């Protein structure tokens, strides 16, 4: 499935988004019950109540599915490197040799827009570590801008991975945009020049 183009700046997980929708829907249901409505507006009000209750029922029954669709854990060193090169090469020249790479992408939702099925189209969360020669690490940040949309918050895969950085380390590193190498506006690259490590997080909405 082709990933959608990146959306808004502030990431809200699908679970939290669903909870907020249900909470707001419930609020409007309660408000519509307590309103004093003129007779001339009763038909419109009744229709609104029906639509509100229907929306609440549909959303309450939604099941947000998560699936790992892109995972390097079962691959050998050469294959991991080859895959990372294939991700970057259509978008940009790879700045240096890649010594190793780890990555994982999660798809949330099943891509369906039918409200009777599940909650809207899919969202994607991508995490990667790229190891490069220490002396060439700075090449990866040349001409890069700061993260687009002000995305600077720490994030980590739901399932712990030994190769991912800790939040304390994240706070020490400078962040760059991910559009150049990964084609996505939402996310960041945290580059550890001293150790030749490049941490990548991108997501879609």
N, C-alpha and C positions, 0 to 999 in steps of 0.2 A: 504494500500500500504506500502511495506517495505521501510523504509528510506534508501537512498544510503549511502555508507561509505563517511566520510568527505573528503573534497578536499583540496584546496589551502589555504594559510595562510590569505591573504588579501581579505576581503569580499567585493564584488562588487554586488550591488543589480541587479536583472534581468532587471529592467527598465534602469538603467545606462548602463549595459552591452549591451542592445539592442541599445541604443542611440549611443554608441561608435562603434558598428558594422556597423550601418547605416552610421555614419559619415565617417568611414574608407572606406566603399564601395563606397560612393559618391566621396571621394577623388581619389580613383583609377580610377573611371569612367572618371573624369576630366583629370587625368594624361594620360590615354590611348587615349583620344581625341587629346591631344596636342603633342603626341610623333610623331617623324618622323620615319617611319618604312620602312625598306628595302622591296622590292617586295617579296623576298624569305620568309619573315616572315609575309606577309599580312594575309595568311590563319590562322596562329596561332593567330595573333593579333585580327582578326575578331572573332575567337572563344572565345578568352579571353573577348572581349567586350560583346559578347552575354551572357557569363556566369556571368560577373560582373553585367550587367543590370538585369539579371534574379534574381541573389542573392539579389540585392537591392530591386526589386519589391516584392519578397517573404518576406524579412525582414520588409519592410515598412508596410506590411499587417498583421504582427504578432500581436497578442493580448495576452499580459501577464495577466493571470488571477490569482487572489488571493482568497484563501478560508480558513476560519478558520475551521480546522478539529479536533481540540483538545482544548476544552475550559471548564474550571472549574466553570464558572460564574453561571451556572444553577444547580450546585450540592450542596448537604448538606455537613456539616463538615466531617462526618464519611466517606462518599464516596470519598471526595477529598483526605483524608489521605490514604484510601485504594488504590486509583489509583496511588498515588505517591510511595507507598510501592511496588506496582506491577511493576512500571517502574524500580526501583533500584534493587530489589531482584534477578532478573536473572543475574545481573552483579556483585553484591557485597552485603555483609551483610550491612543492614541499621545500621549506627553507633549509633543511639540513637532513642528514641521515637520521633515521629513526632506529634506535637500538632496541626498543621494546614498546609495546602498547597493550593497554587493558581497556575494556569498554563494556558498557551495558546500556541498553535502551529498553524502557518500559512503555508499553502502550496502555493507556487507560481509556476504557470504552471500546465498543466494537465497531465504530464507524457508521452506525445506523442513525438516521435522523427520524425514524418512525417513533413517535412518543409512546406507542404501545409496546415497543421492543425494549430499548434502553435509552440512556441519557445522551442524546446527540452524537456527534461525530467523535473521533478519537483524538486524544491529546498524547503527546510524546515527551518523555523525560530521558535525556541522554547524559551519561557521565563517562569520562575517559581520562586516562593517564597516558601521556606520551613521554617516553624517556629518550633523551638526545644527549650527544656529547656536551659536557659542561661548557666547553669553549665556544660552542655554537648555539647555545640556548638563547642568547640575545637576538639572534637572527629572527626568531619567531615573533618578536614584538616590534620589529622595525616597521614604521609607518602605520601601526595599528592605533585606532582610537580607543577611548574609554568605552566601557560597555554601553550599548544602545539602550534607550528607554530607562536608564538609571538602574539597571539590574545589578545590584551589588550584594545581595543577601547570600549568606552561606546556605548550601544545600548538600545533601548526601543521599545516596541510594537507600531505599527502604531496607534492603538486605545488606548488612555490613560487608564491605569488601576491604581486605587488608591493604590494597593498593591506593585507596582513597585517602585524602588528607584530612587531618583533624581540624576542627574549627580554629583552634589556637594558631595553627600554622597558616591557615587561610587568612587570618587577620594580619599577618606579617607581609603578605604578598601583594603586588600590584596587579590590578585587574585590567583586562583588555576585552575588546569586542570579539564575537565569534562569527560574524558575518563573512569575513574574508576567507577563512579556512573551512567553515562548516555550513555556510549559507543560511544561518539563522540569526535573527535580530535579538531574540530573547536569550540571555545567558551571559557567561563570562569565561575568560581564560585566565587562570591564575598561574603566573610563570615564576618558577623557582630557579633563577639563573645559577645560583651557587651549586645546586645539585643536579642540574640538567633535567628538571621535571616540569611538565606542562600539564596542568589540571584543567579539564574542560567540562563545563556544564551548560547544556542548552535545553530549551523546552518549547513546546507549542501550546497554543490555546485555541 
